[in-house]
């Protein structure tokens, strides 16, 4: 087995969500003790804001009826 060089992240892991931002305060309201968050809409809005930035409006939710996605 040959050795490898580990990649070091170029961006600090805490840079995207510093402790005292609005997104960090909102994140504290989420129950993340299980895989799926209890408030999925809030979770998605936090992710959108952190990835796209606060200037880009949240597109909203889109849901399909149970069998709508299976149409031919």
C-alpha positions as CSV (number, residue, x, y, z in Angstrom):
1,X,0.0,0.0,0.0
2,X,1.3,3.4,-0.9
3,X,0.9,6.5,1.3
4,X,-1.4,9.3,0.2
5,X,-1.5,13.1,0.8
6,X,-4.7,14.1,2.6
7,X,-6.5,17.1,1.1
8,X,-6.9,20.0,3.5
9,X,-10.2,21.9,3.1
10,X,-9.6,25.3,1.5
11,X,-12.5,26.9,3.4
12,X,-12.8,26.6,7.2
13,X,-15.8,24.5,8.1
14,X,-17.2,27.2,10.5
15,X,-16.8,30.0,8.0
16,X,-20.2,29.4,6.2
17,X,-22.3,29.5,9.3
18,X,-20.6,31.6,12.0
19,X,-22.1,31.3,15.5
20,X,-23.9,34.6,15.7
21,X,-25.6,34.9,12.3
22,X,-29.3,34.7,11.7
23,X,-28.9,31.3,10.0
24,X,-27.0,30.0,13.1
25,X,-29.8,31.1,15.4
26,X,-32.4,29.5,13.1
27,X,-30.4,26.3,12.9
28,X,-30.5,26.0,16.7
29,X,-34.3,25.8,16.5
30,X,-34.1,22.6,14.4
31,X,-34.3,19.1,16.0
32,X,-31.3,17.4,14.3
33,X,-31.2,14.4,16.6
34,X,-32.6,12.2,13.8
35,X,-32.0,12.0,10.1
36,X,-34.9,14.1,8.9
37,X,-35.5,17.5,10.4
38,X,-38.8,18.2,12.0
39,X,-39.3,21.5,10.2
40,X,-38.2,20.7,6.7
41,X,-39.2,24.1,5.3
42,X,-37.0,26.0,7.8
43,X,-34.1,23.6,7.2
44,X,-34.4,24.1,3.4
45,X,-34.6,27.9,3.8
46,X,-31.5,27.9,6.0
47,X,-29.6,25.8,3.4
48,X,-30.7,28.0,0.5
49,X,-29.6,31.1,2.3
50,X,-26.2,29.7,3.2
51,X,-25.5,28.3,-0.3
52,X,-27.1,30.9,-2.5
53,X,-26.7,34.0,-0.2
54,X,-29.4,36.2,1.3
55,X,-29.9,38.3,-1.8
56,X,-31.3,35.4,-3.9
57,X,-35.0,34.8,-3.1
58,X,-36.1,31.4,-1.9
59,X,-38.0,29.7,-4.7
60,X,-40.5,28.1,-2.4
61,X,-41.6,24.5,-2.2
62,X,-43.0,22.4,-5.1
63,X,-44.8,19.2,-4.4
64,X,-46.2,16.6,-6.7
65,X,-49.2,14.4,-6.1
66,X,-48.3,10.9,-5.2
67,X,-48.6,9.5,-8.7
68,X,-47.9,12.7,-10.7
69,X,-44.3,11.9,-11.1
70,X,-45.1,8.5,-12.6
71,X,-47.1,9.7,-15.6
72,X,-46.0,8.6,-19.0
